[in-house]
């Protein structure tokens, strides 16, 4: 029997500093599962989206350092850079090249409707640059270059995936089948981890109160302290329910770290108070992050190795990216050189 072709998965993350527990449980853990445990089903491409990051003004040294750090984080998750394509976006020039072409197949109106563009331009009225506006087109190029079947994304990026699909369909409609039209990949356990101090808000590293989020590099005692000071309620009973946002959030975290269902967690803590529960959550988070932290600390001190992996990743990515770019340019009508 003919073996079914593996599905292609692509995702990317901007190099914006140390990820939080929310980023880890909401995205990275799934990236790792898809790349390792489900390697029979998926070929994974993961990128550090450094080109996207310059829509905000950054110090050159910070961009450089954060890019290497994020790359180290991806490898520290346990994603094997030989079996998967783990690369840095700016090392593969086809991203910018395809983005230009796709800009010409994207309407000003549809790009204007992107809520992230509207939010970001309101937040930074002093720097509403054209890059910020065409940001979703670059993201479309990232995805379409690899003919991705699935794109694991959070809620905030769903609209960008929609426009990617629209651009792909439009181009295919004009020139015939060129791009795979990608599907969003939403995990069953699509964890949305909330702030420990205000469980109505998403956990974010830009939270003014550092007790609201856990950074992947927090020390064990800091993790425990932050979990212990998490906001709960006065009922002192561990179950998932309405009006219990704080406990719901801790249950979500505990469930993601241990694989236990909410029912199992409820019976585990039946008759016990929040103190015991929080200690268990804290320890589960510490155990979960320990190997990532250790591996990150090892890798970040081995720049030569990281650069070597990035070079290999870029080479593997280019192989696929060049193929799609060539095909696209030919269809549009760019003059091809004889070889
Ligand atoms: N825009 C995404 C974010 O900020 C990052 C990103 C860039 C991305 N290119 C992508 C995500 C392609 C998925 C696919 O989170």
Boltz pocket constraint, residues with backbone or C-beta under 6 A from the ligand:
constraints:
  - pocket:
      binder: B
      contacts: [[A, 10], [A, 11], [A, 12], [A, 13], [A, 14], [A, 49], [A, 52], [A, 138], [A, 139], [A, 142], [A, 143], [A, 151], [A, 152], [A, 153], [A, 157]]
      max_distance: 6.0
